[in-house]
Amino acid sequence: MARAMMLRGSKAPDGYKVPCGYLLAAVNYEGKPIFSPSTTRAIQADRDFPGLAANLGFVACHCGATDGTVDCAHRKASDMIRGAAEYLDVHSGAIADFPEIG
């Protein structure tokens, strides 16, 4: 697990753009992203959005019975995935610990 910045993929520099998804880039000691093949990961599958958003504080459902990728008694998975994507859009540029980097 390492400190990384999450960005909307379309906002990444040339060579790292992800049109439909998000990008994780490790950050240096100043909190600036490091874009390189070994320190950058593209997250494009929508089923991965809830887990990525959870690293930034997103809660798929108050019941805690789902990670956001399967229906629960209160919400459909598609609604939680859409909610996670909206959450990620709002929090683009946020820095947190991500297990996907490290």
VENSUL-V811670 format. One record per pair of residues at least 6 apart in sequence whose ideal C-beta (glycine too) atoms are under 7 Angstrom apart, sorted by the first residue. I is the first residue (numbers start at 1). J is the second residue. D is the distance in whole Angstrom. If there is no record, write none. Layout:
i=I j=J d=D
i=I j=J d=D
This chain:
i=1 j=97 d=5
i=1 j=98 d=7
i=1 j=99 d=5
i=1 j=102 d=5
i=2 j=26 d=6
i=2 j=98 d=7
i=2 j=101 d=4
i=2 j=102 d=4
i=3 j=26 d=7
i=3 j=27 d=5
i=3 j=95 d=6
i=3 j=97 d=6
i=4 j=24 d=5
i=4 j=25 d=6
i=4 j=26 d=5
i=4 j=27 d=6
i=4 j=95 d=7
i=4 j=98 d=5
i=4 j=101 d=4
i=5 j=25 d=5
i=5 j=27 d=5
i=5 j=33 d=5
i=5 j=93 d=6
i=5 j=95 d=5
i=6 j=22 d=6
i=6 j=24 d=6
i=6 j=52 d=7
i=6 j=56 d=7
i=6 j=88 d=7
i=6 j=91 d=7
i=6 j=92 d=7
i=6 j=94 d=6
i=7 j=22 d=7
i=7 j=23 d=5
i=7 j=25 d=7
i=7 j=92 d=5
i=7 j=93 d=6
i=8 j=22 d=6
i=8 j=89 d=6
i=8 j=92 d=4
i=9 j=17 d=6
i=9 j=18 d=3
i=9 j=19 d=6
i=9 j=21 d=5
i=9 j=22 d=5
i=9 j=23 d=5
i=9 j=42 d=7
i=10 j=17 d=6
i=10 j=19 d=6
i=11 j=92 d=6
i=12 j=18 d=7
i=12 j=23 d=5
i=13 j=35 d=6
i=16 j=23 d=6
i=16 j=35 d=5
i=16 j=40 d=6
i=18 j=42 d=5
i=18 j=44 d=6
i=20 j=44 d=6
i=21 j=42 d=6
i=21 j=43 d=5
i=21 j=44 d=4
i=22 j=43 d=5
i=22 j=52 d=6
i=22 j=88 d=6
i=23 j=40 d=6
i=23 j=42 d=6
i=24 j=40 d=7
i=24 j=41 d=5
i=24 j=43 d=7
i=24 j=98 d=5
i=24 j=100 d=6
i=24 j=101 d=5
i=25 j=33 d=4
i=25 j=34 d=6
i=25 j=35 d=6
i=25 j=39 d=6
i=25 j=40 d=5
i=26 j=34 d=5
i=26 j=39 d=4
i=26 j=101 d=5
i=27 j=33 d=6
i=27 j=34 d=7
i=27 j=95 d=6
i=28 j=34 d=6
i=31 j=95 d=6
i=39 j=101 d=7
i=41 j=100 d=5
i=41 j=101 d=6
i=43 j=52 d=5
i=46 j=81 d=5
i=46 j=85 d=7
i=47 j=69 d=5
i=47 j=81 d=7
i=49 j=81 d=6
i=49 j=84 d=4
i=49 j=85 d=5
i=49 j=88 d=6
i=50 j=58 d=7
i=50 j=60 d=5
i=50 j=67 d=6
i=50 j=68 d=3
i=50 j=69 d=6
i=50 j=80 d=6
i=50 j=81 d=6
i=50 j=84 d=4
i=51 j=67 d=6
i=52 j=88 d=6
i=53 j=84 d=4
i=53 j=87 d=5
i=53 j=88 d=5
i=55 j=96 d=5
i=55 j=97 d=7
i=55 j=98 d=5
i=56 j=91 d=5
i=56 j=94 d=5
i=56 j=96 d=6
i=58 j=84 d=6
i=58 j=87 d=5
i=60 j=66 d=6
i=60 j=67 d=6
i=60 j=68 d=3
i=60 j=80 d=4
i=61 j=72 d=5
i=61 j=74 d=5
i=61 j=75 d=5
i=61 j=80 d=7
i=63 j=72 d=6
i=63 j=73 d=7
i=63 j=74 d=6
i=65 j=72 d=5
i=66 j=72 d=4
i=68 j=77 d=7
i=68 j=80 d=4
i=68 j=81 d=6
i=68 j=84 d=6
i=69 j=77 d=6
i=70 j=77 d=5
i=71 j=77 d=5
